[in-house]
Amino acid sequence: MKSASNMRCRRSRAPARVASILLVYALVAAPVHALTYTVGAGTGCTHATIAAALASAEASAGADTIRVTRSGTYAQQAISFTTGQDLTLTGGYADCATQTQDATYTTIDGAGGAHAPVMTITGNTGSSIHLRKLTISGGDVA
């Protein structure tokens, strides 16, 4: 027959095991949070170029947003990227510190650059790509 003290010890270990299992489950099942990158010049910008922000977004799991501000100049662009993730590329921000869009679109221009489209976007199966508040102009067809 088991003593009462042995039974107490076994019972006291059970909550610790359950807590350990729940902790592991929480770490493994933690949701992937979307990240926001800001492209431009000045305070609060995470990237100076759209291409650099796209590379960071692709390296980050989950849906991401890239805010392209009017604080930078995006001329002679020939951007090419492929993604399998959800990605939103959006303009309409005066600078990187601004959190809300205004009525002015951000221009991405390919004039004078490589003889190529301004943007070539390839979305793999399961991806979703959104372009918002951007004026894309001046591209050349290769």
Secondary structure, DSSP 4 states (H G I P E B T S, - for coil): ---HHHHHHHHHHHHHHHHHHHHHHHHHSPPPPPEEEEESSSTT-SBSSHHHHHHHHHHSSS-EEEEEETTS---S--EEEEESSEEEEEEEESSTT--S--SPPEEEE-TTS-SS-SEEEEE-TT-EEEEESEEEE-----
